[in-house]
Amino acid sequence: MSTQSAKQTSYPKETGAPTYSTSQVLKFAIPSFIGILLFLIPVSFNGNVTIGLGIMADWVLTTFGGAIPTFMTVVLVVSAISSLLVKVIPVPFLKKDGFLDSLLNVGAIWLALRVLGAAFAVMTLTEIGPGFITSEFTGVIVLYDLIPVLTVWFLFASLFMPLLLEFGLMDFIGTLVRKVMHPLFKLPGRSSIDAMASWMGSGTVGVLLTTQQYESGYYTKREAAVVATNFSIASIAFSLVIAKFIGIDHMFVPFYFTVVVTGIIAAVICPRIPPLSRKKNTYYEPVGQKIDEKVPSGVSSFQWGLQQAVDKAGQVKSAKQVVKKGVFNVVDIWMALIPLVMALGTIALVVAEFTEVFNILSYPFIPFLQLLQIPEAQAAAPAMIVGFADMFLPAVIGSGIESELTRFVIAVMSLTQLIYMSEIGILLIKSKIPLSIWELFIIFLQRTIITLPVAALMAHLFFF
């Protein structure tokens, strides 16, 4: 919350405490509680650990999953054609509508990627086109496996995320846990919500949350870059999928414990070295700083956090305002982000499956793995680098390795590297957060080099 909000706060001289009415507290508490139930509380459903949002997403995927690839192909084609028409035929009313103008009037590179994404989707759906595009290991994975999940998750995340953002929960929790998050990770307390949303739900939800917070003035450039590349962790549910696929699900507890430990170590080190350490501590220029988690003297963290939350909730004038914002987010993601996922995700998988690029890049990891006494080092090395294309690819490589210890390490690495272009990377490139593809690759390598020795050490302890 900005310092302006602080000036609006009233303090009785006797107690030094802020004042607010019961109705103001309820306006913060009720929507925030619903948001917590949907995003942050783990529940067991059909034998899987998930969240309320995940239950809704799974139901839609089960019920309509078969139709989603066709539906999204239509959306991608509409996005590409409408964006092309706007470039060719000037449409005056678009300039008056800020949302439509930003959605359709895009630069040449983004336009090319939308057209490419639509073309790849049509080729894959109709099975007409080059085999390396329509292969079950490239276009099919993106259109039939990745895009349906993203489409549904982003639908519900965008519609319900205002419950976390607009009614003061981030402000309240941020004030309470700032004393932990700031000294340890050099981050505001509200970043803990991003991490929890990722942990319980999906890493993409965490990135979406981070980008919206940055573009609203609640993270600096450095903070947003750090949170997005270090705290957008894979969910517990997906971690179990990886463990089962690679054949170590009987060791899930030590496996996930290793993921958590290595993730924390990387989150402490990476923000303190370039390129993240060189990011400016300035806010997104169009909005400026909208946050102040420092607690005034004479007021407890709880009191100040509650006042910040009440002030934030008070800015919401109507439910229509919140719903409209959520719908706009859905349309923007479906028409602007999903085409990039189809285009860049397919290209990344083509490079991984049909070229030697990742095998060549993995050569330096062979002696590193041998030094760490990882069995079958040469077979495991490509798994250390191919995750930059897609998070699931290391598990595909690792599933054919005989050594259980090596499969354990590969599974851990696939979850702790975090930066993969088919999903998280594209989200970050499209966002306003100042991170380039080259910087994302550097951070990916840093996380790999930092976490690999830790994962190897813990694997040797568990398999001793």
N, C-alpha and C positions, 0 to 999 in steps of 0.2 A: 504494500500500500504506500502511496506517496506521502510526502511530508504534509501535503495539503490536508489529507485525511486526519493526520495527527493533530492539526490545528483545530479541526472541527470537534475533537473529543472534549468532553466536559469532565473535570475532576473535582470532586468534593474536597475541600481543604482539610476536612477532618481525617479522611482515610487515604487520600491520594489515589483512589481507585477510579477507573472509568465508569460511566453510567450508561445503561441501556435497558430498554424495556423487555418484558417477557416475549412480546410478539416479535421484537427484533431478533432475539436469540433463537426463537423457533424458526424464523425465516432462514437463518443460517443452518440450524441443527437438522431440520427435517429433510431438506434436499441433500445435505451433506451425508446424512445417515444412509439415505437410499443409494447415494453414490458409492459409499463404503461397501454396502451390501453387494452392489453390482460389480465393482472393480477390484476390491481388496480382500474380501473374505473368501478363503478357500472352502469349497464344498465338495463332497463326494457324490458323483452322479454317474450311474451306469458303470461303476467300477473304476472311474477315473477321477482324479483330483482336478477341479476346474473352478471357475468363478461364475457368478450369475450371468454375466455377459457371455461367457463361454457356453452355457446351457442354451441360451437363445440362439447363438451362432450355430451350435451343433444341430439344433432342431431345423433351422433353415437349410443348412447344408444337407441334412438327411432327407428333408422333404423336397427341396427344390434344386439340390446340387447338380443333378443331371442337366438342368436347363441353364445354369449360370454361365457356362462357357459360351453358349449361343447368345444369351442376353448381353454379356459383356462384349462380345465381338461386335454386336450392333452398336453398343455404346461407343466403342473405340472407333468404328467407322463414322458415326455421327460426329464425334469429337474432331476427327481428322478433316472431314468434309466441311464442317461449319467453320473450322479454323482457316482452312484454305479459302473459303468463300469470303470471309472477312478481309483477307489480304487482297483479294481481287476486286470485290465489290464493296465500296465504302458504305457502312451502315451508320447513319448519323445518331440514331437513338442509343447505339451501344456506348457512345462517349458519355451519355447522360446516366447510364447504368454502370456504376463502378464495378459491380460484381461480374456482369457479363463481359465487360471490356477486359478485365484482368483474366477471365476464363478463356476467352476466344482469341483475343488480340495478343498473340505471343510472338516471341522472336523467332528467327529463322531456324536455329538449332532445335528449339523445343517443337516447332512446327514439323520439322523433318522427322523427329523422333515419334511424334503422334502419327504421322503417315506411315512410318516404318512399323510401329506397333500394330496399327490397324491391318497393314498388309500381312504381317506375320500371323496375326490372329485368324484372318480369313484363310490363309494358306493352311494353317494347322487344322482349322475346323473342317475345311473341305478336302483336306489331304491332297491338295493340288499345289505343287511347288517343289523346290529343291529338298532332297531328302534330309540334308543337314539342318533345315529349318523345321520340317514336320516330324522329325525323329521323336521316338518315345523318350529319348534322353535330353531333348532340347525343347522345342516348341510345345510338345505335349505336356511336359512337366509344368511349364509356365502357365499354359492356358487351362489345363484340366486339374492340376494339383494346387498350384500357388495362387492363381487369380481368384478362384472361388472362395478360398479361405480369406484372402485379403478383402475381397468385395464385401463379404458378410461381416467380418470383424470390424472393418472400417465403417460400415453402415451403423452398427450398434454403438461402436466407440464414439463416433461423431455425434450421434443423436443424444447420447447420455453423458458424454464428457463434460458438458456444462455443469453437471451436478458436482463435479470435482473442482471445476475452475471458477465458476461464476458466483458461488454462494459462500465463499470464504474458507472452505476446508484447507486449501493450500496455505492460506495465510495463517490459519490457526495452528496447524501441524508445523509449518515452517518456523514459527516463532518458538515453539516448544523444543524442537530438536536442533535448532541452529548451533547450540553449543557443542554438539557432537559432529554435525556435518561440516561446519566451517573449519575447525582446526584439522580434522582428519583428511577431508577431501577438498578443502577450500571452496565449498559450495554453500549456497543458502539452504536452510532447513527444508524448504518445500521440495527439494530434489529427492527427498526420501519417498515422497508420494510417487514420483516417476519410477523409481526403482521397484516399489511395491506393485505398481500397475503392470510393470514388465514381468516381474517374478510370478505373480499370480495369473496373469492373463496372457500377454504377448509382448515381445520386444518391440513390435511395430506400434503397438498402442503407446508404449513408453516414448518412442520417438515422436509420435504424433502429439503427445502431451507436451513434450519438450519444445517442439517447434512452435506450438501455439503459445506457450509461456514466453518464449523468446520474442515472438512477434507482438506480444502484448506488453512487453517492457518489464518482465519479471526475472529474466536472466540476462547477464551480460553476454557478449560474444564468446568469451572464454568459458563461462559457466555453461552455456548452452552446448558448446562443442564438447566439453568434458562430460556432461550428463548424457548426451546422445551417444557418445562413443565408449562410455564406461559403465553406464547404468541400465542400458536397454537390453537387459539380460533375457535369455530364453526362459520360457515358463517352465514350471515343474512338469506340467503335462507333456510338453514337447521333449523335455529331458528324458522322460520315461520312454517315449517313442524311440529316441536315439538309442537308449540303453537296450531296449528290446531288439531293435533292428541289428545292432552290432553284437548282440549275444552276451551282454553283461548285466542283464536286468536282475539277476540273482544277487548282484552286488550294488544295488541302487543306492543304498544309504551311504556307504563309503564313496561311491562314485559322485553323488550329488554333494556330499561334504567337501570333496576335492574341488568340485566346480566352484563352490562358494568361497573356499579359501583362496584359490588361485584368482578368482574374480576380484576379491577384496584387495589382494596384493597388487594386481594390475591397476586397480582404481586409485590406489595410493601413489603409485610410481608414475604412471603415464601423464597425469596432469602436470607433473613437475618437470617434464622434459619437453623439448620441441617436438612437434609443432604446437601442441596444446598450450605449453607454457608461454608461447609468444603471442597467443590470441589477446586482443585488447580487452580490457575490462570496461568496455563502454557498451551502452545499451543500443538497441535497434533504433536508428536515428528518427524514423517517422513518428515514433511514440515516446521515446525517452524512458527515463527510469520511473517505474510505477510500484516500487517495492521499498520497504524499510522494515527489516526484521529486528533492528536494534531496540531493546527494551529500555524505556526511560527509567531513571532512578525513582525509587519509591513505588514502583508498580511491578507485580510479579509477572513472570513469563506467561502464566495462564491468563491472567487478567488482560494483559496487553494483546495476547493472541486472540482472545475472545473479542476484544474491541475491534481489532483489525478485521476479524471475520464478519462481525456485525456490520461494519462500515462497507465491506465488500458486498455483502448480500443486499444491503440497502440500495446499491447502484442498479439492481435488477428491477426494472419498472413493470414488466409484464411477462407472463409465460410465453406469449407470442414472440417476444423479442428473443428468448432463449431458443425456442423451437426453430425459428427462422435461421438463427445462426448455425444450429445443428444441421439443418437441411442444406444450407449453403456449403457447409464443410463436406457433406456426403457428395454433392454434385461436383465440387472441386476435385475431390479425390478420385471419383469414378472417371471423370472426363480428362483430368490433367495428370494424375499420378499413375493410374493403372496402365495407360498407353506406354508410359516410360518403363514400367515393370515388364510389359510384354516385349518391348524393343530391346532394352538393355539386358534384361534377364535372359532372353533367348540368345543374344550375342555372347554373353558371358558363358553360357552353357555350351554353345558351339565351340568357343575357344577351348573350354575345358575338355570336351569330348572328342573333338576332331583335329586338334592340333597338339603339338608337343610343348606349348608355351609353359604350362604349369609343371610339366615334368622337368623341363630345363631349369626353371626357377627353383625347383625343389632340390637340385643337386647339392647346394651348400648345407642342407639339413641332414644329409646322410652322415657325414662325420660327426655332426652335432648329436644326432641320435645314437651313434655308436659310442661317443664319449659318455652319454648318459646311460649306456648299457641297455638300450631298448632293442629287443630281438627283432629280426627281420627289418632292419633299419632302411634298406633300399626300397622295400615294398611300401613301407610306412611314410617315406619322405614326401611323396606327392600329396598325401593327406594333410600335411602341414601347411600347404600353400593353396590347395584347390578350394578351400573354404571361402576364399575371397570372392569366388564366383557364386557359390550357394552353400548355405549352412549344412545341407544334407549330404553333399558330395563326399566329405571326409568319411562319413559313416558307410557310404557305398564302397569306397576303397577299402576301408577297414574291415568290412564284413568278410572279405576273402582272406584275411590274415589269420594264421593258425594261433599265434601267441595271444593268450588272453590278456596278458599284461600290456602288450602293444595295443590291442583293441581298446583297452581301458584308457590308455593315454590319448589315443586318437579321439575317442568319444568326449573326453574332457576338453581337449583342444577345440573341437568343433563348436562347443558351447561357450568357451571363454574368449575366442577370437573376436566375436561379436560383429565385426564389419564384413558383411557379405553383400555383393552388389545386386543380387536378384531381388533384394527387398530393402534392408536397412540402408544400404548405400544409395539407392535411388531416392528413397525418402529424404535423405540428407541433402543430396544434390539439388532436389527440387525446392527444398526449404530455403529460407533466407539465412540460415546459419552458415557462417563463412568457412566452409570446408570443401576443398577441391577433391577430385578423384585421386590425385597424387598424394595428398595429405591423408586421405582415408587409407590408401595402401601402406603408407609409412606407419600409421597407427596400427594397422592390422599386423604388420611385421613386428612392431614393438611389443604388442600384446602377445604374439606368438613366442618371441624370444624370452620375454619375462615369465610367461606362465608355463612354458614347456619344462624347464628344470624343476619347478615346483610340482607339476603334475607327475613327472617321472619319479621324483623322490617319494611322493606319497604312494605311487603305484608300487614301487619296490617295497615299501613298508607293508602295504596290504597284501602283497603276493609273496612275502618273505617265507 
